[in-house]
């Protein structure tokens, strides 16, 4: 008999292919932020300014990948480079006011999309789903040794 993790694998695969689509005037609208920028801005916002090394450790990504992502975010005015507020040698990236505004807008659209998807769900069911998803993510983080800060 197959373990329930077989069903979970399939549903997780389907979940990863769904991009929550926003609608405006009945027409699908694409996201303002690329997924990598959304995650980058979210992490910097919750943790504060971060260096390439800190981002590399947090995301388990090569520094060259993060250099490309942060360069694109800087060109878009989403982040800026600043001296280390604690006096360290490495320069850090801080979210700009425009980056914060766009991140907030993106979050509002994502929550609105989730509200549409879960319109027939009871609040208790949504809370339970969020609890299980948080537990799932935290166990992945624990195994990888990279906990993600939460508000």
N, C-alpha and C positions, 0 to 999 in steps of 0.2 A: 504494500500500500504506500502511495506517495505521501510524503510529509506535506503539511500545509504550506511549507516554504516554497513548494513548486508552484502553487497558485499565487503566492505572494510575488515570486519572481516574475511571473507573467504580467500581473497587474502593475508592478513597479516599472516594467518595460513599457507598458502602455502609458503610464503616468508620465514617464520621461519624454514621450513623444508629443504629448499634448502641451501646446503653449496656450496659456489662457489668453483668449482673444478678446480684445475689447471691441465694443460695437458703438458706433455713433451714427445716428440716423438710419439704423438698420443695416449698416455696412461694416464689415470687419475693419478694424484699424490696427496697424502694427505698433508694437511697443516703441517708445521713445528711446529706451536704453537697451543696448545689447546685454545679454544675460551676464557676461563677464563683468561689465561695468556696474550692473545692478548689485552683484555680489561684492565687488571691490568697494563700492561706495558704502554699502551696508556695513561692511567690516570696519572700514575706517571711521564711519560715524559712531559705531558702538564702542570702539576701542580707542579712538583718538588717532593723532598722526602716527604713521608707520613708515619705516624705511623699507627699501627693497628686500633686505635680508629678513625683516620681520614678516613682510608679506609672503615671501618665499616659504618661510617656516609655517606660517598660518595656512597657506593654501596647498602646501606640498607641491609647489611648482618651481620649475627652473627660473633663475633670476632673469634670463633672457626673455622668457615668456612674460614675466611681470614687467620688464622694461618696456616691452611692446604695448602691453595693456595700459600701463600708467602714462606712456607717451601719448597714446590715443586719447585717454581721459584728460590729459593736460591740453591737448589741441582742441578738445571740445569744451574746455573751460570748466570741467567737472571737479578737478583737483588742482592743487598748486603745490610746488615744492617749497619747503620752508626749512630753516635751520632747526636742528633738534632742540625742542623746547627745554630739554633736560641737560643741554650742553654737550651732547655726544657729537662725534665726528660726522656720522652719516646724516645726510639730509633726509627729511621725511615728507610724506605726502599728506596733505590735509584737504578735506572736502571743502569746496568753495560754496559761497551762498547760492550760486546758480546750480551747482551739483546737488546741494541739499534740496533746493526747490524742485528740481527734476526728479530726484529720488522720492520725495514726498508725493509728487504727482503720480509717479509710476506705482507707488504703493497704493494710493487711492484707487487707481484703475484696477490693480490686481485684486484688492479687497472687493471692489464692485463686481468683478468677474466671478470671484468665489461666491459672493452673495447670489449671483444668478445661477451658478451651478448647483448651489446647495439651498435654493429657495424653498424646497419642500422638506428640508431637514429641520428637525427640532434643534434648538440651541444646545440642549444637552448632548445630542448626537455629534454636533460640530465640536463641542468642547472635548468629548471623548476621543474623537478622531484626532484633534490637535494634540491631546495628551499622548496617544499612541505614537503619533508621528514624531513628537518631541523625544519620546523614549527611544524610538528606533534610531533617530539621528544621533542622540547622545551615546548610544551603544556603538554606533559606527565610529564616532569621535573618540570614544574610550579605547577601542581596539586600535585605532590609528595613532593614538597619543596626541591628538590635536583637538582639544575641546574648543568649541565655538562659544564666544561670549553671548549671553542672552540678556535682553532688557529685564 
